[in-house]
Amino acid sequence: MRYPDIEAVSEELRPLARVLSRQMLYSDAPDHARLRSLLSRAFTPRAVATLRDRVSDAVDQIITRVAPTGRLDIVADLARPLPLAVICDLLGVPEQDRSALSSWSDPIAAAIGSSRLDADDSRAASQSMQQMLAYLRELLTRKDGPPAPHTLRALLATGTENADQDFEELLANCALLLIAGHETTTHFIGNSALALLRHPQAADQLRSRVDLIPAAVEELLRYDSPVQLMLRRARHDLDLAGRSITAGQAVLLVCGAANRDPAAFPDPDRLDFQRPGGRHVAFGYGPHFCLGAALARLEGAAVLEALLTRLPDWRLDGASPGWQRSLNFRGLISLDIAFTPQAMPKCC
C-alpha cells in the first residue's frame, strides 16, 4: 500500500502526508498488522453489538425531534451527526468537543478525496490534522478519572503497555478512525436514502419486509459505494488484462466500477435486495478490509428501518440533491425530504 512519496507532494501538504504515512490504511505488512491489532479490539462483532442500543436510540431521537416539522435534511440532520456521535462515543470524546472534531475532519477528508488542491486547501488540511492530533494527545493522556469501560480510550489505556506501537502511531490511527468512521458512513447513509427515494418500489418492499434490511444494506453499498477508488502498489510484476504492471507501480482500483461489473452482478444498474451471489468490494478486500464495516452496517440498517417505518410517506423536497466534488468519495451535500408532520408524543 504505502503512502506515495511525501517529498513529491506540495510543501503545504507534507505535514498531513507524514501523518497519513503512519496510518494502517497506507501501510504494508508487517507494519499493517501491528498498527491494526490494538484498534481492532474495538470493532469485534461483540464490541459492535454493544453499540446497537446506542445507535438505535440516537436515530430515534433525531427522528422524534424532526417528526413534527415535516422536513428533514438527511445529510445534515441524520447522516452526519449519527456516525460522528457513535465514533466519538467509541473514542470517549465528550459531547462539547465533537463539533470541533467534525470541523477538523472536513478539510482533511477533502484533501484525501481530491487530486486538485490549491495551497490554501493543502495548508488547511495539514493544520486541521495537527489540531486533531493535539486534541487526541490531550484526550488519551487525560488524568481526570478512568475512561468509560466501553471506549477505545479504555482499550488504549490497558493495551499500550505491551503493544509494539509508539504513541504517535496510535494518535495517527485514532485520527483515521475519526475521519473514516464518520465521513464514509455519512456518504453511505445519504446515498442509500437517495437510492430508495428514486426507487419507490424497492422502498415499499423494505417497508413490508424489514427482514430484508440486512440484504438491502449490502445491495445499497454495491449500488452506490461511498468510496469509489482505492490506491494500491503492485507487490510484483504482473500482467493485467493485457497491460504490464511492474513491482512497486501505483495502481488505481475503481471499486465503484467493480461493484457495477455485469460479469459479477447481472443487470448491475438494477436495485435488487434479493440479488443472488456476487460480493461487493465497497469495504475493500483482504488485509485492508474496512475495520469499521460491521459498525457501518449497523448504523445503515438502523437508519433505513427508522426512515421507512416512522416516516412512511417521505419524498424528495426542493431541488435535486447536489454531490460533493471529490475524486474518491461519493457523497451528497444535502438531501432534503418532506413527509406528513407527526404530533409529538404526550408526556405521561
Secondary structure, 3 states (H helix, E strand, C coil): CCCCCHHHCCHHHHHHHHHHCCCHHHCCCCHHHHHHHHHHHHHCHHHHHCCHHHHHHHHHHHHHHHHHHCEEEHHHHHHCHHHHHHHHHHHCCCHHHHHHHHHHHHHHHHHHCCCCCCHHHHHHHHHHHHHHHHHHHHHHCCCCCCCCCCCHHHHHHHHCCCCCCCHHHHHHHHHHHHHHHHHHHHHHHHHHHHHHHHCHHHHHHHHHCHHHHHHHHHHHHHHCCCECEEEEECCCCEEECCEEECCCCEEEEEHHHHCCCCCCCCCCCCCCCCCCCCCCCCCCCHHHCCCCHHHHHHHHHHHHHHHHHHCCCCEECCCCCCECCCCCECCECCCEEECCCCCCCCCC
